[in-house]
Amino acid sequence: PNDFVADRIYIGNDYGWSDFNGIVGVACNTSLRKGYVFYVHKFNKATVSDIVQSNKDCIEEGTKILMRNPSADLKAIEIYGDTSDNTIMAEMSRNYGLPCHKAFKYDKDLAIEQLAECMRKGEIMIPNDSDLTEECEMTLHPRDEEDNILPGIDDLNYHPDLMMALLYASRRIFFDWGIDISF
């Protein structure tokens, strides 16, 4: 929303070649514990240059959002990338000066549960009719023989790339909000 005052921008990156790259930007107000996804980009067979450009586009949009807050640090923007390909993050950091960090990927089932809860409570909002919305609708939890829902994501039927990018960004968001991310 135009009246939302953000103090931090978090960008999640999920890298792929045969599957898709997903880049998601979240504008947050850490004291209110509220965040809005403002940037969603899903694409595949991308070069590092394509990934860099998408992150730069997200940073540019995020900077405009931060500028609405007169007391915001315009450098309060960080990228959290999938650790499956550290060379992309290293190149983005070294060659392009982008603020890249490895995503905290431990206890994935807990992270998925925490993200789902924050989305259910409206603490993290996503745009209607986006690729991310479509992924949310297509992502399933696995089930046991008695049809009970199990923790995690059923990657065998559908792998959500944008949801993983949001998950990587959300780990730092939760840490900054004071939510324990390591059980």
ABEGO torsion letter per residue (X at the ends): XAABBBABBBBBBBBBAABBBBBBBBBBBAAAGBBBBABBBBBBGBBAAAAAAAAAAAAAAAAAAAAABAABBAABBBBBBBAABAAAAAAAAAAAGBBBBBBBABGAAAAAAAAAAAAAAGABBBBBGBAAAAAAAABBBBBBAAGBBBBEBBAAABBBAAAAAAAAAAAAAAAAAGBBABX
